Amino acid sequence: MSGRCLIADADPLVRATVRRLLEEQGWEVLEAWNSHAVHEHLRRAPLDVVLLDDRLPGIPVLELLPELREIYPLTSLIVLAENASIDRAVQLVKLGAEQFLPKPVELPVLSRMMECVHEARRTRSPPEELDPFLGTSPLIRQLEATAQRVRDSGRPILIQGETGTGKGVLACWLHCQGPRAHEPLIQLNCAGLSPQFLETELFGHGRGAFTSAVSRKQGLLERAHRGSVFLDEVGDMDPLVQPKLLKVLEERRFRRLGEVEERSVDIRLIAATHQDLIEQVRTRQFRGDLYFRISTLPLRIPALRERPEDIPLLAHASLEQLSRELGRPGLKLTPQAEAALRAYPWPGNLRELRNVLERAVLLSSRSTLRVEDLEFNGFAIARMLNDFPGETEGSPELNLTLREVERRHITRVLEAEGGHVGRAAQRLGIPRSSLYQRLKSLGLSSKV
């Protein structure tokens, strides 16, 4: 057996015991004692498996799991938890854990689990992705036409769009459909990376470049030679690193951190951001010369609310994929559920759509998902429907759009609470800030 595994646990005895077991099985084992160290290891190089203590210091595991699952989708996440209840296990799996193991860890059980994970990874096919142009709306057809025209160009491409719109999916499509398809596609998310870490990830470093640089390291640019580099959230790139990236784009040369020798590289840059880079240029957070260099060929992915006619098709495609992944073939949506999906504004876009459907598939035992199975932003639509006598499946009142149902329900709750937004939010089961956003979106005043 072979693979790279990280054991993340604050207890050094647990780390040492698990390490000994896994190294005997042929795993390369790394250690981390807090959530920050987990991120650092994952950013340095890909990991096959992360064993994650439920009480790891730093970011709470309920926040860390979905974050890791989103950023590192190919890494298997196994949680070691002292609270071994069924409810806890279901919660962890829903948030992204692949397996759940109670503590104290039984080593034979862990050994068998790691064997199963290794075998599953060995036979696993690449993850399915939705077609980036799935839909019939004029906006998505225009995006596809533009992408087809620019895919063969060696010029930089800037993909703009809100969080969750599928910028990474489009970047992969551009690489795989372009002339560099048989060369590497190297991806890096620039969000939250320090200048030194971002620089060493991109350009590499020489031995002794900084305290922990005990050997030379090849950067992502070198690994992507003749291929493509996808820089996600490029708007978060530190201003100290921006001129060095500009030099690569203009001269195709760079230096590793701590070295004087210049190296040549041939890459195609695909960048993405949800931010307004023009505004960042105006406020001097982003270099104007770099912006104009990377935005030679701009592509904008429309938000889901801008193309509601595509939502049923996207929902059925996601549901079909989830049906296969979760062993629930043949799942469908009622017409009322489709209408609810279409009426919702989707602030989280495609990513939120999939999450809503996945939650419904996991929690419903029905083969046809209904309106009451859907939950948006933690708010069950059934709660609104229950406030309207007779508005059940099959009744004429369900001809109302979800927006109108939501509008009526919020208005009635505000009236019942005398216009007090805080109490109304508490009664609705959502944060006050979310209620203010919904009021603004629905054109309502808090004074009713």
Secondary structure, DSSP 8 states (H G I E B T S, - for coil): --EEEEEE-S-HHHHHHHHHHHHHTTEEEEEESSHHHHHHHHHHS--SEEEEETT-SSS-HHHHHHHHHHH-TTSEEEEEES---HHHHHHHHHTT-SEEEESS--HHHHHHHHHHHHHHHHH--------TT-S-SHHHHHHHHHHHHHTT--S-EEEE--TTS-HHHHHHHHHHTSTTTTS-EEEEE-TT--HHHHHHHHHEE-TTSSTT--S-EE-HHHHTTTSEEEEETGGGS-TTTHHHHHHHHHHSEEE-BT---EEE---EEEEEESS-HHHHHHTTSS-HHHHHHHTSEEEE---GGG-GGGHHHHHHHHHHHHHHHTT-TT-EE-HHHHHHHHHS--TTHHHHHHHHHHHHHHH---SEE-GGG-EETTEEHHHHHHTSTT-STTSGGGGS-HHHHHHHHHHHHHHHTTT-HHHHHHHHTS-HHHHHHHHHHHT--S--
